[in-house]
Amino acid sequence: MTIVRTGPAPRAAGGRRSPARRAMTMLAAALFFCGPASAFAAGARAVEIENRRLPEFPALSRAAGRSYRT
């Protein structure tokens, strides 16, 4: 077995990413995570699909292992 020593890895082409690209990424992440909450606050609500009732929101008072349909 031969041991080969190498220097530090070369940097990727282009170096650091531009601040505009980072800002766009952060904006996309914020819209992804905060979009549903802001839509709910604006009045958008889920509708029933195929005559199935929407499930209730989970409650802390219920045990973790119990079924939500009791």
Biopython code that builds the backbone (N, CA, C, O; Angstrom):
import numpy as np
from Bio.PDB.StructureBuilder import StructureBuilder

atoms = [
    (1, "MET", "N", (0.852, -1.160, 0.000)),
    (1, "MET", "CA", (0.000, 0.000, 0.000)),
    (1, "MET", "C", (0.899, 1.224, 0.000)),
    (1, "MET", "O", (1.818, 1.336, 0.811)),
    (2, "THR", "N", (0.624, 2.136, -0.917)),
    (2, "THR", "CA", (1.419, 3.348, -1.036)),
    (2, "THR", "C", (0.651, 4.527, -0.459)),
    (2, "THR", "O", (-0.530, 4.715, -0.749)),
    (3, "ILE", "N", (1.333, 5.317, 0.360)),
    (3, "ILE", "CA", (0.718, 6.508, 0.939)),
    (3, "ILE", "C", (1.057, 7.697, 0.053)),
    (3, "ILE", "O", (2.225, 7.965, -0.228)),
    (4, "VAL", "N", (0.048, 8.387, -0.371)),
    (4, "VAL", "CA", (0.235, 9.551, -1.232)),
    (4, "VAL", "C", (-0.197, 10.783, -0.458)),
    (4, "VAL", "O", (-1.327, 10.857, 0.025)),
    (5, "ARG", "N", (0.693, 11.740, -0.343)),
    (5, "ARG", "CA", (0.352, 12.987, 0.351)),
    (5, "ARG", "C", (-0.040, 14.025, -0.696)),
    (5, "ARG", "O", (0.616, 14.200, -1.723)),
    (6, "THR", "N", (-1.127, 14.691, -0.388)),
    (6, "THR", "CA", (-1.580, 15.741, -1.303)),
    (6, "THR", "C", (-1.740, 17.035, -0.525)),
    (6, "THR", "O", (-1.806, 17.033, 0.704)),
    (7, "GLY", "N", (-1.800, 18.114, -1.238)),
    (7, "GLY", "CA", (-2.009, 19.416, -0.608)),
    (7, "GLY", "C", (-3.488, 19.629, -0.335)),
    (7, "GLY", "O", (-4.294, 18.713, -0.499)),
    (8, "PRO", "N", (-3.841, 20.828, 0.079)),
    (8, "PRO", "CA", (-5.247, 21.109, 0.339)),
    (8, "PRO", "C", (-6.071, 21.024, -0.937)),
    (8, "PRO", "O", (-5.567, 21.256, -2.036)),
    (9, "ALA", "N", (-7.342, 20.689, -0.774)),
    (9, "ALA", "CA", (-8.228, 20.546, -1.925)),
    (9, "ALA", "C", (-8.417, 21.900, -2.603)),
    (9, "ALA", "O", (-8.510, 22.923, -1.925)),
    (10, "PRO", "N", (-8.475, 21.916, -3.925)),
    (10, "PRO", "CA", (-8.680, 23.187, -4.618)),
    (10, "PRO", "C", (-10.081, 23.727, -4.361)),
    (10, "PRO", "O", (-11.026, 22.960, -4.176)),
    (11, "ARG", "N", (-10.209, 25.055, -4.352)),
    (11, "ARG", "CA", (-11.515, 25.681, -4.149)),
    (11, "ARG", "C", (-12.370, 25.474, -5.384)),
    (11, "ARG", "O", (-11.865, 25.318, -6.496)),
    (12, "ALA", "N", (-13.669, 25.477, -5.165)),
    (12, "ALA", "CA", (-14.597, 25.325, -6.281)),
    (12, "ALA", "C", (-14.528, 26.556, -7.162)),
    (12, "ALA", "O", (-14.182, 27.645, -6.705)),
    (13, "ALA", "N", (-14.854, 26.374, -8.407)),
    (13, "ALA", "CA", (-14.833, 27.494, -9.340)),
    (13, "ALA", "C", (-15.854, 28.532, -8.906)),
    (13, "ALA", "O", (-16.990, 28.179, -8.592)),
    (14, "GLY", "N", (-15.484, 29.779, -8.883)),
    (14, "GLY", "CA", (-16.398, 30.838, -8.513)),
    (14, "GLY", "C", (-16.232, 31.322, -7.083)),
    (14, "GLY", "O", (-16.681, 32.421, -6.759)),
    (15, "GLY", "N", (-15.613, 30.550, -6.232)),
    (15, "GLY", "CA", (-15.391, 30.990, -4.853)),
    (15, "GLY", "C", (-16.698, 31.078, -4.078)),
    (15, "GLY", "O", (-17.531, 30.175, -4.155)),
    (16, "ARG", "N", (-16.881, 32.173, -3.327)),
    (16, "ARG", "CA", (-18.076, 32.353, -2.504)),
    (16, "ARG", "C", (-19.272, 32.691, -3.372)),
    (16, "ARG", "O", (-19.140, 33.270, -4.450)),
    (17, "ARG", "N", (-20.427, 32.321, -2.883)),
    (17, "ARG", "CA", (-21.659, 32.643, -3.603)),
    (17, "ARG", "C", (-21.995, 34.108, -3.397)),
    (17, "ARG", "O", (-21.613, 34.714, -2.397)),
    (18, "SER", "N", (-22.702, 34.657, -4.341)),
    (18, "SER", "CA", (-23.031, 36.072, -4.261)),
    (18, "SER", "C", (-24.085, 36.318, -3.182)),
    (18, "SER", "O", (-24.882, 35.428, -2.885)),
    (19, "PRO", "N", (-24.099, 37.509, -2.594)),
    (19, "PRO", "CA", (-25.108, 37.838, -1.582)),
    (19, "PRO", "C", (-26.533, 37.798, -2.147)),
    (19, "PRO", "O", (-27.473, 37.481, -1.418)),
    (20, "ALA", "N", (-26.701, 38.111, -3.417)),
    (20, "ALA", "CA", (-28.037, 38.076, -4.017)),
    (20, "ALA", "C", (-28.575, 36.643, -4.052)),
    (20, "ALA", "O", (-29.762, 36.414, -3.817)),
    (21, "ARG", "N", (-27.707, 35.694, -4.344)),
    (21, "ARG", "CA", (-28.143, 34.293, -4.386)),
    (21, "ARG", "C", (-28.534, 33.821, -2.989)),
    (21, "ARG", "O", (-29.518, 33.099, -2.827)),
    (22, "ARG", "N", (-27.770, 34.224, -1.993)),
    (22, "ARG", "CA", (-28.090, 33.858, -0.613)),
    (22, "ARG", "C", (-29.420, 34.482, -0.188)),
    (22, "ARG", "O", (-30.226, 33.832, 0.477)),
    (23, "ALA", "N", (-29.651, 35.743, -0.572)),
    (23, "ALA", "CA", (-30.894, 36.418, -0.221)),
    (23, "ALA", "C", (-32.091, 35.727, -0.880)),
    (23, "ALA", "O", (-33.139, 35.570, -0.252)),
    (24, "MET", "N", (-31.943, 35.318, -2.126)),
    (24, "MET", "CA", (-33.036, 34.627, -2.818)),
    (24, "MET", "C", (-33.320, 33.265, -2.170)),
    (24, "MET", "O", (-34.475, 32.849, -2.073)),
    (25, "THR", "N", (-32.284, 32.592, -1.738)),
    (25, "THR", "CA", (-32.474, 31.306, -1.071)),
    (25, "THR", "C", (-33.206, 31.488, 0.249)),
    (25, "THR", "O", (-34.103, 30.710, 0.573)),
    (26, "MET", "N", (-32.832, 32.504, 1.010)),
    (26, "MET", "CA", (-33.486, 32.770, 2.291)),
    (26, "MET", "C", (-34.945, 33.183, 2.075)),
    (26, "MET", "O", (-35.813, 32.799, 2.858)),
    (27, "LEU", "N", (-35.222, 33.955, 1.032)),
    (27, "LEU", "CA", (-36.589, 34.358, 0.725)),
    (27, "LEU", "C", (-37.432, 33.143, 0.360)),
    (27, "LEU", "O", (-38.574, 33.026, 0.805)),
    (28, "ALA", "N", (-36.884, 32.243, -0.440)),
    (28, "ALA", "CA", (-37.612, 31.026, -0.818)),
    (28, "ALA", "C", (-37.905, 30.164, 0.409)),
    (28, "ALA", "O", (-38.996, 29.607, 0.530)),
    (29, "ALA", "N", (-36.942, 30.053, 1.312)),
    (29, "ALA", "CA", (-37.150, 29.272, 2.533)),
    (29, "ALA", "C", (-38.214, 29.911, 3.411)),
    (29, "ALA", "O", (-39.055, 29.207, 3.969)),
    (30, "ALA", "N", (-38.192, 31.232, 3.542)),
    (30, "ALA", "CA", (-39.185, 31.930, 4.358)),
    (30, "ALA", "C", (-40.587, 31.743, 3.781)),
    (30, "ALA", "O", (-41.539, 31.520, 4.529)),
    (31, "LEU", "N", (-40.720, 31.832, 2.459)),
    (31, "LEU", "CA", (-42.029, 31.618, 1.842)),
    (31, "LEU", "C", (-42.503, 30.178, 2.027)),
    (31, "LEU", "O", (-43.693, 29.938, 2.233)),
    (32, "PHE", "N", (-41.582, 29.227, 1.955)),
    (32, "PHE", "CA", (-41.940, 27.820, 2.114)),
    (32, "PHE", "C", (-42.454, 27.542, 3.521)),
    (32, "PHE", "O", (-43.447, 26.833, 3.685)),
    (33, "PHE", "N", (-41.794, 28.090, 4.538)),
    (33, "PHE", "CA", (-42.170, 27.801, 5.914)),
    (33, "PHE", "C", (-43.277, 28.711, 6.436)),
    (33, "PHE", "O", (-44.112, 28.264, 7.222)),
    (34, "CYS", "N", (-43.307, 29.966, 6.024)),
    (34, "CYS", "CA", (-44.286, 30.914, 6.555)),
    (34, "CYS", "C", (-45.489, 31.088, 5.647)),
    (34, "CYS", "O", (-46.489, 31.671, 6.066)),
    (35, "GLY", "N", (-45.425, 30.604, 4.428)),
    (35, "GLY", "CA", (-46.529, 30.762, 3.487)),
    (35, "GLY", "C", (-47.845, 30.169, 3.962)),
    (35, "GLY", "O", (-48.861, 30.861, 3.920)),
    (36, "PRO", "N", (-47.875, 28.908, 4.417)),
    (36, "PRO", "CA", (-49.135, 28.339, 4.889)),
    (36, "PRO", "C", (-49.713, 29.074, 6.101)),
    (36, "PRO", "O", (-50.929, 29.237, 6.195)),
    (37, "ALA", "N", (-48.873, 29.513, 7.015)),
    (37, "ALA", "CA", (-49.364, 30.245, 8.193)),
    (37, "ALA", "C", (-49.946, 31.592, 7.799)),
    (37, "ALA", "O", (-50.979, 32.003, 8.327)),
    (38, "SER", "N", (-49.293, 32.279, 6.876)),
    (38, "SER", "CA", (-49.809, 33.578, 6.451)),
    (38, "SER", "C", (-51.086, 33.407, 5.619)),
    (38, "SER", "O", (-51.970, 34.261, 5.683)),
    (39, "ALA", "N", (-51.202, 32.337, 4.849)),
    (39, "ALA", "CA", (-52.435, 32.076, 4.112)),
    (39, "ALA", "C", (-53.588, 31.784, 5.067)),
    (39, "ALA", "O", (-54.713, 32.227, 4.839)),
    (40, "PHE", "N", (-53.311, 31.042, 6.128)),
    (40, "PHE", "CA", (-54.332, 30.759, 7.135)),
    (40, "PHE", "C", (-54.762, 32.050, 7.822)),
    (40, "PHE", "O", (-55.952, 32.267, 8.049)),
    (41, "ALA", "N", (-53.804, 32.904, 8.153)),
    (41, "ALA", "CA", (-54.125, 34.181, 8.797)),
    (41, "ALA", "C", (-54.916, 35.096, 7.856)),
    (41, "ALA", "O", (-55.705, 35.921, 8.315)),
    (42, "ALA", "N", (-54.710, 34.957, 6.567)),
    (42, "ALA", "CA", (-55.424, 35.782, 5.592)),
    (42, "ALA", "C", (-56.830, 35.259, 5.312)),
    (42, "ALA", "O", (-57.612, 35.922, 4.630)),
    (43, "GLY", "N", (-57.158, 34.075, 5.831)),
    (43, "GLY", "CA", (-58.514, 33.556, 5.675)),
    (43, "GLY", "C", (-58.652, 32.336, 4.795)),
    (43, "GLY", "O", (-59.764, 31.832, 4.631)),
    (44, "ALA", "N", (-57.587, 31.846, 4.228)),
    (44, "ALA", "CA", (-57.671, 30.644, 3.396)),
    (44, "ALA", "C", (-57.828, 29.426, 4.309)),
    (44, "ALA", "O", (-57.047, 29.235, 5.241)),
    (45, "ARG", "N", (-58.833, 28.615, 4.036)),
    (45, "ARG", "CA", (-59.089, 27.436, 4.847)),
    (45, "ARG", "C", (-59.153, 26.204, 3.962)),
    (45, "ARG", "O", (-59.466, 26.290, 2.774)),
    (46, "ALA", "N", (-58.855, 25.066, 4.552)),
    (46, "ALA", "CA", (-58.927, 23.799, 3.832)),
    (46, "ALA", "C", (-60.385, 23.423, 3.608)),
    (46, "ALA", "O", (-61.255, 23.764, 4.409)),
    (47, "VAL", "N", (-60.640, 22.726, 2.525)),
    (47, "VAL", "CA", (-61.994, 22.276, 2.218)),
    (47, "VAL", "C", (-62.025, 20.756, 2.242)),
    (47, "VAL", "O", (-60.999, 20.090, 2.105)),
    (48, "GLU", "N", (-63.224, 20.226, 2.420)),
    (48, "GLU", "CA", (-63.374, 18.774, 2.420)),
    (48, "GLU", "C", (-63.176, 18.239, 1.013)),
    (48, "GLU", "O", (-63.577, 18.876, 0.039)),
    (49, "ILE", "N", (-62.559, 17.068, 0.905)),
    (49, "ILE", "CA", (-62.308, 16.435, -0.384)),
    (49, "ILE", "C", (-63.005, 15.085, -0.383)),
    (49, "ILE", "O", (-62.862, 14.308, 0.562)),
    (50, "GLU", "N", (-63.747, 14.808, -1.422)),
    (50, "GLU", "CA", (-64.416, 13.520, -1.613)),
    (50, "GLU", "C", (-65.315, 13.155, -0.439)),
    (50, "GLU", "O", (-65.339, 12.002, -0.010)),
    (51, "ASN", "N", (-66.047, 14.122, 0.077)),
    (51, "ASN", "CA", (-67.013, 13.918, 1.164)),
    (51, "ASN", "C", (-66.385, 13.323, 2.422)),
    (51, "ASN", "O", (-67.045, 12.579, 3.148)),
    (52, "ARG", "N", (-65.155, 13.632, 2.680)),
    (52, "ARG", "CA", (-64.502, 13.177, 3.907)),
    (52, "ARG", "C", (-64.316, 14.362, 4.826)),
    (52, "ARG", "O", (-63.838, 15.418, 4.409)),
    (53, "ARG", "N", (-64.696, 14.184, 6.082)),
    (53, "ARG", "CA", (-64.537, 15.262, 7.042)),
    (53, "ARG", "C", (-63.057, 15.514, 7.301)),
    (53, "ARG", "O", (-62.243, 14.591, 7.282)),
    (54, "LEU", "N", (-62.726, 16.768, 7.541)),
    (54, "LEU", "CA", (-61.350, 17.094, 7.903)),
    (54, "LEU", "C", (-61.084, 16.606, 9.319)),
    (54, "LEU", "O", (-61.964, 16.710, 10.174)),
    (55, "PRO", "N", (-59.890, 16.074, 9.592)),
    (55, "PRO", "CA", (-59.585, 15.622, 10.952)),
    (55, "PRO", "C", (-59.414, 16.817, 11.889)),
    (55, "PRO", "O", (-59.107, 17.927, 11.456)),
    (56, "GLU", "N", (-59.620, 16.566, 13.169)),
    (56, "GLU", "CA", (-59.440, 17.609, 14.171)),
    (56, "GLU", "C", (-57.949, 17.891, 14.347)),
    (56, "GLU", "O", (-57.099, 17.049, 14.057)),
    (57, "PHE", "N", (-57.659, 19.093, 14.827)),
    (57, "PHE", "CA", (-56.278, 19.409, 15.147)),
    (57, "PHE", "C", (-55.840, 18.570, 16.340)),
    (57, "PHE", "O", (-56.663, 18.291, 17.212)),
    (58, "PRO", "N", (-54.585, 18.157, 16.413)),
    (58, "PRO", "CA", (-54.119, 17.385, 17.561)),
    (58, "PRO", "C", (-54.133, 18.247, 18.826)),
    (58, "PRO", "O", (-53.928, 19.459, 18.765)),
    (59, "ALA", "N", (-54.375, 17.614, 19.954)),
    (59, "ALA", "CA", (-54.422, 18.323, 21.230)),
    (59, "ALA", "C", (-53.377, 17.736, 22.173)),
    (59, "ALA", "O", (-53.101, 16.537, 22.137)),
    (60, "LEU", "N", (-52.810, 18.572, 22.999)),
    (60, "LEU", "CA", (-51.814, 18.108, 23.963)),
    (60, "LEU", "C", (-52.448, 17.259, 25.055)),
    (60, "LEU", "O", (-51.756, 16.477, 25.707)),
    (61, "SER", "N", (-53.754, 17.401, 25.265)),
    (61, "SER", "CA", (-54.412, 16.650, 26.319)),
    (61, "SER", "C", (-54.580, 15.171, 25.968)),
    (61, "SER", "O", (-54.823, 14.350, 26.852)),
    (62, "ARG", "N", (-54.453, 14.831, 24.701)),
    (62, "ARG", "CA", (-54.569, 13.431, 24.293)),
    (62, "ARG", "C", (-53.237, 12.723, 24.470)),
    (62, "ARG", "O", (-52.169, 13.327, 24.359)),
    (63, "ALA", "N", (-53.324, 11.439, 24.747)),
    (63, "ALA", "CA", (-52.118, 10.627, 24.912)),
    (63, "ALA", "C", (-51.461, 10.435, 23.552)),
    (63, "ALA", "O", (-52.129, 10.496, 22.520)),
    (64, "ALA", "N", (-50.164, 10.206, 23.552)),
    (64, "ALA", "CA", (-49.407, 10.097, 22.299)),
    (64, "ALA", "C", (-49.788, 8.843, 21.524)),
    (64, "ALA", "O", (-49.758, 8.864, 20.294)),
    (65, "GLY", "N", (-50.142, 7.762, 22.188)),
    (65, "GLY", "CA", (-50.400, 6.516, 21.497)),
    (65, "GLY", "C", (-51.838, 6.303, 21.086)),
    (65, "GLY", "O", (-52.132, 5.340, 20.377)),
    (66, "ARG", "N", (-52.748, 7.168, 21.506)),
    (66, "ARG", "CA", (-54.166, 6.972, 21.203)),
    (66, "ARG", "C", (-54.496, 7.390, 19.791)),
    (66, "ARG", "O", (-53.820, 8.221, 19.185)),
    (67, "SER", "N", (-55.554, 6.791, 19.289)),
    (67, "SER", "CA", (-56.018, 7.155, 17.952)),
    (67, "SER", "C", (-56.785, 8.469, 18.029)),
    (67, "SER", "O", (-57.386, 8.781, 19.057)),
    (68, "TYR", "N", (-56.763, 9.236, 16.949)),
    (68, "TYR", "CA", (-57.474, 10.499, 16.934)),
    (68, "TYR", "C", (-58.959, 10.298, 16.695)),
    (68, "TYR", "O", (-59.754, 11.198, 16.965)),
    (69, "ARG", "N", (-59.343, 9.142, 16.196)),
    (69, "ARG", "CA", (-60.759, 8.873, 15.947)),
    (69, "ARG", "C", (-61.308, 8.020, 17.092)),
    (69, "ARG", "O", (-61.202, 6.794, 17.073)),
    (70, "THR", "N", (-61.878, 8.669, 18.059)),
    (70, "THR", "CA", (-62.436, 7.927, 19.205)),
    (70, "THR", "C", (-63.923, 8.108, 19.274)),
    (70, "THR", "O", (-64.570, 7.563, 20.168)),
]
sb = StructureBuilder()
sb.init_structure("model")
sb.init_model(0)
sb.init_chain("A")
sb.init_seg("    ")
for serial, (resi, resn, name, xyz) in enumerate(atoms, 1):
    if name == "N":
        sb.init_residue(resn, " ", resi, " ")
    sb.init_atom(name, np.array(xyz, "f"), 0.0, 1.0, " ", f" {name:<3s}", serial, name[0])
structure = sb.get_structure()
